[in-house]
Amino acid sequence: MSPTIRRAVIPAAGLGSRLLPLTKAIPKEMLPVGDKPVIEHTVRELVDSGITDITIVVSGGKSLIQDHFRPNPALVAQLRADGKTAYADAVEEVAELARRGHITYLDQYGPYGNGTPVLNAARSFGDEPVLVLWPDDVFVAEVPRAQQLIRAYEQTGCPVLALLPMDPAHSRRYGVPIVKEDLGDGQLRITGLLEKPDPNDAPSSYAAIGGYVITPGIVDELREQTRLWHEAARKGKPVGEVYLTDAINAYAANRAVYGQVIQGTWYDTGNPADYLVAQVAHALAHPDYGPVLRDLVHRLDGPGGTALAPETAT
């Protein structure tokens, strides 16, 4: 059988301003989490979920993303000549990943906002549903988040948002869904999202944390938002940004939208503190790096707080 969803969009045109000056020359999507740039984690999640057509929407200064996924036969040949077979295999495997995902690139054009890259890519959607995942999220899950979203779409035939349980005290950090009905197995019928509400105003104890199944109706709402944006700009009126959540809210006003509570652990790498958490968590879970890191923490917490190994301490 053909997969229910075969296309995905990764918006990767952001400035990464919360991570400056680290992201002045290096795209935030290329910062490492473990031994892979963070965007590779997203691409792997999509390919592992059966996606065969990935569009990465970029802006100026993002050529390192393309370089990373591009085949490099000269480097592979040099590594093999030097007897570094494992490294050569690793380089080839990344290029094969890009081939399996059939990665293409688009330059972002249009109003600011996270809805614009989706609309840029939409010309190739036709009437197909499409996944949208952000390139600064890392999900660790037995079943990939993307696969969980696809399964929810197969059950509902409607747009789906990825959700996680949330402490209402943290509601100012997230879009919070308005839940109409709990259908069980983590599936919720929702009627919209409130962006970063006060805890007393949070309509549920769930957070929308990035990851969507978008249908043609949502794309139509994005087109309408963009039309209104240009109309306001021509008249000299204040204009904001074109947001995907606004399109979802407009769609949900009279059509069904669902949320799927994702089973797994989410790491956001879009700000310094959360990026460090993702790095440490990934290292602790690694069979080689985990013991080294735990030993380091043990020595730092021990008497004297030395970070040197015992045999090299003075």
N, C-alpha and C positions, 0 to 999 in steps of 0.2 A: 504494500500500500504506500502511496505517496504521503509524506508527512503533512499533518494538518496545517502547520505553519512552517514555511521554509525560508522566510526573509526576516532580517533583523537590521535595525539601525543603532549605531553607537554614536551619539553626539560627542565630538571630541574637539570642539572649537573654542572652549572656554580658556580664559587667561590664566587660571590657577592663581588668582591674586592672593588667596588666603595662605598660600605656601611661598610667597615671595620672601627673600630673593632666590630661594632654591629653584623656582620655576622661571627665572629670568631668561635662561638659555636652554633649559631642559623642559619639554612639555610635561605637565603633571601626569599625563597618561603613561609616560615612560619612566617614572620613578619606580624603583624596584620594591616589590614585596616578595621577600625570599630571593630566589634566583630568576625571577621573571618580572618584567615591567607589568604594572598593574593592569594595563589594557589587555595584555596577553591572558590574564586570568579570565577576563570577560569574554574574549574570543574563544578560549577553550571551553568555557561554560556553554556557549552557543553551539559550537561544533559538537560537543558531547551530547547536546540535546536534539541533534538532527538538523540544525540550521545549515543550509547550503548556499545562502546568498546574503553576505554581510556588507552593508554600506557603512563606512566610517566617514562622518562629516567633519571636516577639518577647517582650519584657518591658517593664516600665514605663520611660519615658524614651527610647523608640525611635521616637517619632512622626516624627522627621526622615526616617527611611527611607521611611515612607509619603508624606510631603510631597514627597520627591524624585521618586518615580515617579508621583505624582498629576498629572493634567492641570491646566494653569494658563492658561486662555483669556485672562484679563485681562492677565497678563504678556506673553503672545504678542501680543495686540492692541497693547499699548503699544510693544513692540519694533518691530513692523511699522510703526506710526505714526511712530516715530522713525527709520525707514529702516534698522534693524538686522536685516536679513533673515536673515543667517547665524545670529545668536543666537536669533531666533525659531524657525528651523528646528531648531536643536539642542535647544531646550526641547521642541518638539513631538515630536521623534524619541525622546526618553526616555520620554514618555508612550505613544508607539506601541510601544516596546519592552515596556513593562509590559502593554499590551493583548495583544500577540502571545504573551507568556508567561503571560497570564491570572493575574497575581499576586494571591494572597489572603494574608491575615494571620491568625495565631492567637496568642493569649497563651499563654505556657508555663505549665503547671500540673503540679505533681508533684515528685518527689524531684530533688535536684541531680544533674547528670550529663548528658553529651551524648547519652545514649540517650533521655532524656525528651522532647525536642522531636520526635524521630522518632516516638515512640509517640503524642504529641499529634496529629500529623498523620495517623496511620495509619488513622483511621476512614474516610478517603476513598479508601484504596488498593484495597479489595476484595482480589482475588487477583492484582493487578498488581505487577510489579517497579517499583522507584522509585529514582531517583538521590538521593544525599545529598552535597552539597558544602558546605564551610565558607565563610563570607563574608569571611574574612581571608586567603584564598589567591588569588594571581594566577598563572595559567599562561600562558606564551607558547609556542605550539605551532602548527605548520602545520596539524595536525588537532587540534581542541579535545580536551582531556583527556576531557570528558564523552562525546564521540563515540567516543573510543578505548575507554572503559569499556562503552558500549552495544554496540560491535562485539564485545568480549570476551564479553558476556552472550549475544549472538546465537549465538556459537560454542559456548557451554557450557551455557546455560540455568540457570546457577547464580549465587550471589552472587559479586561481584567486588570486589576492593580495588585501589586505585591504588598502585603501588609505584614507587620510584626506586632506582637503585644507591646504595649507602652505603659510606663508609669505616667499617669496623667500629670504629675508634677513637671514632666519634661515636654509638655505639649507645645510649648513655644518654639520648639526646634523642628516641628514636623507639620506636614499636612495630615489632618485627622479626619477619617471618613465618618460620614453620617450613615449609620447602619439602620437599614429598614428591616432586615430579616436575617437571622442566623440559620443557615441551611445545614449546618453540621459539617464535620470533616474540614473545618477551617474555612469554609466557603460562606461569604456574606454578601447579601444584596445591599448595595449602597446607593444613596441618592445624591451624593456629592462629597466635596472635601472642604473643610475649613483650614485655611493656611495659618499655622502658628497661633492657634487660639490661646487665650489665658486658660490656666487649668480649670477654673470654674466654668468656662464656656466650652470645654472640650466635649464634643458630642459622643465620643466613644473612647475606649482604652486601647485603640490601635493606631499605628502610624503607617503612613504610606512611605515606603523606604526606597523607592526606585525599582523599576521593573514593571513593564506594561505590555499588555496585548492591545494593540490599536487596530480598530476596524475603519472601513471607509467613512463611516459617519463621523468619527472623531476627526479625520483628515478634513472633511467638509467644514467642521466647526473651526479648525485652524485656518482654513482659507477665508472664512468669514471674519475671523479676528484680524487677520492680516489685511483684508480689504478695509476694514474699519480703521485700522492703524494708519494706513496710507491716506485715507480720506481725511482723518484728523490732522495728519502731518501737512497735507496740502493746504488746509485751512488755518495753519499756524496754531492749532490747539495743542495743549500738552499731550504727549504720547508716552506710554509706558513700554512694557515688554510684552511679547507674545508668549504666553505660558501654556504648556500642555495641560496643566491642571484646570485652567480656565475653560479650555475646550472640552475636557472631560465633564466639568460641572454643567456646561451648556447642554451637552449631550444627555447627561443623566437627569436633566429636568423633566424629560418625558419619555426616556428610553432606559432599558435595563443596563446597569453596570454592576460588576461584581468585584469583590476583593477576595484574594486568596491569602490566608495566613501561611507564611512560608515556614517550613520545617528546616532549620539550619541556623547558622550563626553569621551575622552580617558585620563586616568591617568596612567603615567609611574611611577613605584615605584623603579626603578633600581638605582637611585642616591638620596642622602640625601634631596636635595631641592624638587624634584618632589615627593618623598615619603611623605614629610610633607604636600605638597599640596593635595595629595590624602587623607591623614588622615583628614585634615581640611574639605575638600569638603564632604567627607562621613559623618563626624560628623554634618556638617551644614544641610545636607539633612535628617538626622534622626529625627523622630518626638519627641523623648525624649532628645537626646543630643544637637540638634540644638539650642533650646532656651537657654540652659545652656551656650553653647559656645558664642552665641551672647551676652548674658548678661556679660560674662567675658570680651569680647572685649570692650563692652560699658564702663565697669568699668575701664579697663586699659587705655582707651582713655579719661576718664573723669578727672575732677579736682583732682589732687593728684596722679592719676594713681594707686590707690590701687587695688589689686586683691582680697581683702577680701570682702565677702558679707557685706552689710551695717550693719546688726545687730551684726556682729562679729568684725568689724573694731574698732581699738583703737586710 
